[in-house]
Amino acid sequence: MLAFAPARAQDSQYWDIQYGPVGQLLGGQVVGSTRDLSATYYNPGGLALATNPEFLLSVQAFSVLRLSIQPVGGGPFLNTSQTDWATFPGFVAFTFPRSWFGEKTTLAFSLLTRQQLVERIDQRFTGDVPTKGGRYGLETLFDENMGETWGGLTLSRRLSDRLGLGATLYGVYRGQRTRWEQSLQLAYPDGSGVSALIIDDFDYSHWRVLGKVGLAWEGNATRLGLAVTSPSAGLFGSGKAGFTRSATGADLNGDGQPDSLLLNGLDENLDSHYESSWTVSAGGSWRRGSLQVHASAEWFAAVRTFDVLQGKTDTNTGSPVTLVQGLQSVFNAGAAVEYWLGGVSADRGPSSGGWALYGSFRTDFSASPDVVPDEAASSNMDLYHVTGGTAFSLGSSRFSLGVEYASGSRNRDFGFGGLPPGVPVIGGSIPVQTRVSRWVFTVGYLFGR
């Protein structure tokens, strides 16, 4: 009860969200092939090779997420599931007039959601205690809302008819609110009982900048691309951290006598910090007739463990709670196909009246190290994504419809914030299996000018 383990921030999936009407249909496997405004993110060098990038690009998506937790050894405690319907993160981008810099140079702005996690796990139990004939009431709650938004300017230059070089400078805003709250009430016929409460509460925001440089090459039937993303440089941020630890009636020190303990604190106006890794991505596509095959891979460097929030609570009243983040190195890869059932224009898009079919598969391995007790239930599992859809043209505008399915599972220990095993029912931790499955339905459109 006196030693508070650090809590971990939640951010371990790099390839969960993809961008652009075509980029989403291809599962993001477009590092070498994209020539629309999604190139501002995937490969800024490809934007300069586009035949006509002067349009507004946007995507609307809706998701159905199912999260389930099941104890490895069975039983009703922490055996729960939930289904959430929500809008999925979008992507909007546009170009500035080419007359500003000449026909070989393109300037564009993009705004995208890079990370998003909204979860809530809430269970209530009542029952009989196997010993002493007592009764208990128990509630366990986990609630989190995390989002990270990137906004950037892209400058892309056509070095030749086949080669493009570009860079994007992003400003990044990250906000996260997390709360763990478990409570226990236990009463025996002889008048004795136990009461325990654990609360951790974090809320922070942070601003930083980072850059991405990309090189794209265009052949007759082949496209290749390479992109490098820099680590971020922190600008400023703030947050607060609160904790409460209380127990009454439990033998906390092993002397055979019931004890009472209350430790609490709230640290406000804290400085927040956040770091991200180097990444290197490469990809290409090959086309024969109406069939085009795409493939991409990306390596993410490890990020050393650092303090997101460092509490300052007086040690006379209790140890401070620290929110930490650490990420391991990850390598993701995927492949996709598209098949045109109509004409193909010069920039390999659908001509008037033509339409196309898409399909893809990609990995999305977790960058989270071995979990600590206070980590979110679904943050450390490996995901696998399958997508499919179609695209067609109406006049100068293009539309796309798609669906994606993602799933993953992993075993872990679900802990209860440092309560000792002497506290009945919720002392220690419980091994559970977590599963996530999600459907995403997308509608994309490119409006020509």
ZILINTA-V63417 format. One record per residue. N is the residue number from 1. RES is the residue in one letter. OMEGA is omega as a letter, one per 40 degrees, with the letter a starting at -180 (999 if undefined). Layout:
BEGIN
n = <N:N>
res = <RES:RES>
omega = <OMEGA:OMEGA>
END
This chain:
BEGIN
n = <1:2:3:4:5:6:7:8:9:10:11:12:13:14:15:16:17:18:19:20:21:22:23:24:25:26:27:28:29:30:31:32:33:34:35:36:37:38:39:40:41:42:43:44:45:46:47:48:49:50:51:52:53:54:55:56:57:58:59:60:61:62:63:64:65:66:67:68:69:70:71:72:73:74:75:76:77:78:79:80:81:82:83:84:85:86:87:88:89:90:91:92:93:94:95:96:97:98:99:100:101:102:103:104:105:106:107:108:109:110:111:112:113:114:115:116:117:118:119:120:121:122:123:124:125:126:127:128:129:130:131:132:133:134:135:136:137:138:139:140:141:142:143:144:145:146:147:148:149:150:151:152:153:154:155:156:157:158:159:160:161:162:163:164:165:166:167:168:169:170:171:172:173:174:175:176:177:178:179:180:181:182:183:184:185:186:187:188:189:190:191:192:193:194:195:196:197:198:199:200:201:202:203:204:205:206:207:208:209:210:211:212:213:214:215:216:217:218:219:220:221:222:223:224:225:226:227:228:229:230:231:232:233:234:235:236:237:238:239:240:241:242:243:244:245:246:247:248:249:250:251:252:253:254:255:256:257:258:259:260:261:262:263:264:265:266:267:268:269:270:271:272:273:274:275:276:277:278:279:280:281:282:283:284:285:286:287:288:289:290:291:292:293:294:295:296:297:298:299:300:301:302:303:304:305:306:307:308:309:310:311:312:313:314:315:316:317:318:319:320:321:322:323:324:325:326:327:328:329:330:331:332:333:334:335:336:337:338:339:340:341:342:343:344:345:346:347:348:349:350:351:352:353:354:355:356:357:358:359:360:361:362:363:364:365:366:367:368:369:370:371:372:373:374:375:376:377:378:379:380:381:382:383:384:385:386:387:388:389:390:391:392:393:394:395:396:397:398:399:400:401:402:403:404:405:406:407:408:409:410:411:412:413:414:415:416:417:418:419:420:421:422:423:424:425:426:427:428:429:430:431:432:433:434:435:436:437:438:439:440:441:442:443:444:445:446:447:448:449>
res = <M:L:A:F:A:P:A:R:A:Q:D:S:Q:Y:W:D:I:Q:Y:G:P:V:G:Q:L:L:G:G:Q:V:V:G:S:T:R:D:L:S:A:T:Y:Y:N:P:G:G:L:A:L:A:T:N:P:E:F:L:L:S:V:Q:A:F:S:V:L:R:L:S:I:Q:P:V:G:G:G:P:F:L:N:T:S:Q:T:D:W:A:T:F:P:G:F:V:A:F:T:F:P:R:S:W:F:G:E:K:T:T:L:A:F:S:L:L:T:R:Q:Q:L:V:E:R:I:D:Q:R:F:T:G:D:V:P:T:K:G:G:R:Y:G:L:E:T:L:F:D:E:N:M:G:E:T:W:G:G:L:T:L:S:R:R:L:S:D:R:L:G:L:G:A:T:L:Y:G:V:Y:R:G:Q:R:T:R:W:E:Q:S:L:Q:L:A:Y:P:D:G:S:G:V:S:A:L:I:I:D:D:F:D:Y:S:H:W:R:V:L:G:K:V:G:L:A:W:E:G:N:A:T:R:L:G:L:A:V:T:S:P:S:A:G:L:F:G:S:G:K:A:G:F:T:R:S:A:T:G:A:D:L:N:G:D:G:Q:P:D:S:L:L:L:N:G:L:D:E:N:L:D:S:H:Y:E:S:S:W:T:V:S:A:G:G:S:W:R:R:G:S:L:Q:V:H:A:S:A:E:W:F:A:A:V:R:T:F:D:V:L:Q:G:K:T:D:T:N:T:G:S:P:V:T:L:V:Q:G:L:Q:S:V:F:N:A:G:A:A:V:E:Y:W:L:G:G:V:S:A:D:R:G:P:S:S:G:G:W:A:L:Y:G:S:F:R:T:D:F:S:A:S:P:D:V:V:P:D:E:A:A:S:S:N:M:D:L:Y:H:V:T:G:G:T:A:F:S:L:G:S:S:R:F:S:L:G:V:E:Y:A:S:G:S:R:N:R:D:F:G:F:G:G:L:P:P:G:V:P:V:I:G:G:S:I:P:V:Q:T:R:V:S:R:W:V:F:T:V:G:Y:L:F:G:R>
omega = <a:a:a:i:i:i:a:i:a:i:a:i:a:a:a:a:i:a:i:a:i:a:i:i:i:i:a:a:a:a:i:a:a:i:i:a:i:i:i:i:a:a:a:i:a:a:a:a:i:i:a:a:a:i:i:a:i:i:i:a:a:a:i:a:i:i:i:i:a:i:a:a:a:i:a:a:a:i:a:i:i:i:a:i:a:i:a:a:a:a:i:i:i:i:i:a:i:i:i:a:a:a:a:a:a:i:a:i:i:i:a:i:a:i:i:i:i:a:i:i:a:i:i:a:i:a:i:i:a:a:i:i:a:i:i:i:a:i:i:a:i:a:a:i:a:i:i:a:i:i:a:i:a:i:a:a:i:a:i:i:a:a:i:i:a:i:i:i:a:i:a:i:i:i:a:i:a:i:i:a:i:i:a:i:a:a:a:a:a:i:i:a:a:i:a:i:i:i:i:a:i:i:a:i:a:i:i:i:i:a:i:i:a:i:a:i:a:i:a:a:a:i:i:i:i:a:i:i:a:i:a:i:a:i:i:i:a:i:i:i:i:i:i:i:i:i:i:i:i:i:a:a:i:a:i:a:i:a:i:a:i:i:i:i:i:i:i:i:i:i:i:a:i:a:i:a:i:i:i:i:i:i:i:i:i:a:i:a:a:a:i:a:a:i:i:i:a:i:i:i:i:i:i:i:a:i:i:i:i:a:a:a:i:a:i:i:i:a:i:i:a:i:a:i:i:a:i:i:a:i:i:i:i:i:a:i:i:a:a:i:a:a:i:a:a:i:i:i:a:i:a:i:a:i:a:i:a:i:a:i:i:i:i:a:a:i:a:i:i:a:i:a:a:a:a:a:a:a:a:a:i:a:i:a:i:a:i:i:a:i:i:a:i:a:a:a:i:a:i:i:a:i:i:i:i:i:i:i:i:i:i:i:i:a:a:i:i:i:a:a:i:i:a:i:a:i:a:a:a:i:a:i:i:i:i:i:a:i:i:i:a:i:a:i:i:i:i:i:999>
END
